[in-house]
Amino acid sequence: MQQNAAEIVRLQRRIHETVKERSTSDAGRLAWKQACADFHQRFNQLAFPGGYGEALEKFRSGDTSVVEPALCFLELRPYFFRSGYMFNTLMRRMKPIPLTPDQRARLQAVRERQAAWKALRARVP
C-alpha cells in the first residue's frame, strides 16, 4: 500500500510539473494530457487493493472479503490525493460489517489513534 501511495504521489507530481508547459507548446500540452491520463487510468487500482471502486461495491453488497484490506488501509493511513476522504469513507463502511474480535480490536485502535490526533489538532492554535 505504501508503494502504491508513493506511485500516486509521483503520478500527481507529474501532472503538476507538466501543467506549467501545457499552454506553451503542442508537445507540452500532449505531455500534460498524458500525465493526466496516466494518473486517472491507474488511480483506482493503486489507491486500494483490488480497486477502490470495487471495494465500495463489495461493502454495499455485504462482501466481507474487503474487511482485511480496509483494516490495513485504515491502520497504515497512506497519504496521497483523496486518501483522507477514502479513510473517512472506509471508517463509515466498517460500522455495519460483522468483525472478528481481532478485527474489532484493530478497528478500535484506529479509532483511538484518530481521536487522539483530533484532540491534539484541537489544542494547536
Salt bridges, closest charged atoms under 4 A:
GLU7 OE2 - ARG10 NH2 2.79
GLU7 OE2 - ARG42 NH1 2.71
GLU17 OE1 - ARG14 NH1 3.65
GLU57 OE1 - ARG60 NH1 2.70
GLU68 OE2 - ARG106 NH1 2.84
GLU75 OE2 - ARG106 NE 2.77
